[in-house]
Amino acid sequence: MQKLEGLERGAITYDKGSVRPEVGKWDGFDHVHFYVSNAKQVAAWYCLRMGFQLIAYRGLETGSRDIVTQVVKQGKIIFAFSSPLNPESSDIAREIMIRGDAAQDVAFKCGDVKAIYAKAIERGAVSVMAPVEEKDNFGTVIRATVKTYGNVVHSFIQRNDYKGVFLPGYKSIEKKDPLADSLPPVGLAFIDHVVGNQPDNEMVPVADWYCKVLEFHRFWSVDDSVMHSNYSALRSIVVTDWEETIKMPINEPAPGKKKSQIQEYVDYHGGPGVQHIALNTPDILKAISVLRGRGLDFLYVPKEYYEDLRKRLAKSRIKISESLDEIERLNILVDFDDKGYLLQLFTRPVEDRPTLFYEVIQRHNHAGFGAGNFKALFEAIEREQAERGNLTNLTVKSSPSRPSDCSNGKECEDVAKEPCEKKAKHR
Ligand SMILES: [Fe+2]
């Protein structure tokens, strides 16, 4: 593979080819569903700290006898939090016991659930739920669910002209949190990407699953020669749908002197899972300023990062329209290539376990994922890993089952017109 001229540092992008997938059209992320131990309090935390608003509910009062779900929204971002209601063992209770609070379903919007589901099953997807049509006074929604990495699933959601606030069976919530009006809005607009962490040597098979089963294609990748610090490293492949509305970066740890942050995640989550969710905003300066004011904790970026950034920008054609002083004051990260730039910042883990965190991102003609910031990001995370006693010697075991490459994978060639690696050309 050749690297593209002017590309962000060390990353590779891919041509999706000229043959559109046979079935279905994706339309971005619909929502993310979490299993949590106390949905009421988690929803309140997202409203208070991150500026979401409670919009829907199901529980004992709506006839849901076993599960309570609180649903929050900001812009087009919808998060649903479910907890078990009864003192008995259940799938949700077992998941929470092992993983703590975690994202369980990354749901995609699409145009034809039945066709996409049928094709996915034909191509080897494991079904969780065959397509069902659910109705209420606001219209009809068709849903189906398949397994992906770890215990994470993908629901396919076809809303047609559904007018309800979330899904059939949920009660709309009109009551506003009294604190909402006393705090400025954050302005988070939509889910930009959702990152899945894998154990060592599992990244390529997982990325290939998306290419094979959902007819996604590779969009972007970096290897550990790019994404590393003095101590730890990772590799990442981003897969996306034909319209490029859903971006799913897939990470794995790479050998380094110390334990990778990805391995730390896998150890504490108990296997593969959702590492971070990036939330896109049209005004990151305002968003970070307001989120900090609401008490959300972000990673610390040292002064030297900004000294280096100013030197690199001085040699670049790119002009940053936001004030660099403000960017530095708010500790926001900048990545750029010849054509555009992105601004991003990462929260600290939002739970006691060092697992799930959030990214806030603003893009200016830049479709990358911040490869130029990985060193600074790694070093910031490693400072905190060390405080947690987890920047230890690497003890990852290699899996013998890793396919050498998708382009050589017979299974991939059998089911797809073109294996995903063969589609890789440079933009
Ligand atoms: Fe990200």
Residues whose N, C-alpha, C, O or C-beta is under 5 A from the ligand:
A	BS01	LIG	A278 E359 F369
